[in-house]
Amino acid sequence: LWSADALAQLLPPAQPQAPETAEEQGATGQANARVLAEILQDEQARQALIDQLLQIAEGAGDTAAGAAADEAAGTDGDVTIARDVARYTREAAESLGEVTGKVSGWLARLWASLTTSRDQLEGLGEAALALLGIMVATIVIFHMLRFLAHGLFGWLARRARDAGWLEIAVLLVAGSLVDALVILLAWAGGYALALYGLGEFGRMDTSQSLYLNAFLLIESSKVVLRFFLAPRYGDLRLIPVPDLLANYWYFWLSRIIGLLGYGMLLVVPILRFNLPREVGLATEYLIGAAALAMAIVVVLQNRQGLR
């Protein structure tokens, strides 16, 4: 077999070399002719020479193709941008179609759950009946206690009319403590009725416990609002705002707190306990969207005042 050095003698050099004299060129030509004749006589050496010549030809073709591609990219830049835009648009449309398909499937499963879960709907009805009695009883106790405390709140407001800010703060703290005590007594009364007055003696339904806990948390949050806004007793108000504005903000903020509190702490857990997961998830989204919409409407209505 012929070596790679012998074959390389017949191939063009990779880098330019120094020019040869006439005698050197003649000697080189004779040597190359002799090597070529010997290679052609040997079958394996001849095939090796053919393979190397094909590799050189393919490399030259790739170089020419790359140059042509670069030239096309330089002259057809607008076409390339259009193709990119078309690809991005197609991917966005495919993503939107995938999301739409998922939402449609989720709605279909939700409808199937609502139409086939009769036993779960019956359980939801029983929970609602057990809850209704304790809700009515707790609300009645709460308003009765607030009615009794109304005289004390009025006395605190009268004391605050000619008082300094420090005395007003003390009176306001005293009023907030009474307000919190009313809520705590109503919550305890509801628990006592749930355990010993309504339903099975000594046992409480889960929905009743959820409501009482939500009632305590939400009404306690409203105590904080009343501490700063004092909607009914302007003489006890720390923030210097008119009565109408204080009542307005208290009304809407308390509604948003009630919607989020009773929705997330009472309605959603009851639905998840008695209905498929999709129903509770949909209700949770609706409650959040409604609360956000209320907040946006209130801010937009008062944007001039906020400025």
Salt bridges, closest charged atoms under 4 A:
ASP84 OD1 - ARG87 NH1 3.00
GLU94 OE2 - ARG90 NE 3.89
GLU98 OE2 - LYS102 NZ 3.74
GLU167 OE2 - ARG159 NH2 3.36
ASP179 OD1 - ARG146 NH1 2.83
ASP179 OD2 - ARG226 NE 2.58
GLU200 OE1 - ARG203 NE 3.58
GLU219 OE2 - LYS222 NZ 3.58
ASP235 OD2 - ARG161 NE 2.97
ASP243 OD1 - ARG237 NH1 2.75
GLU284 OE1 - ARG272 NH2 2.76
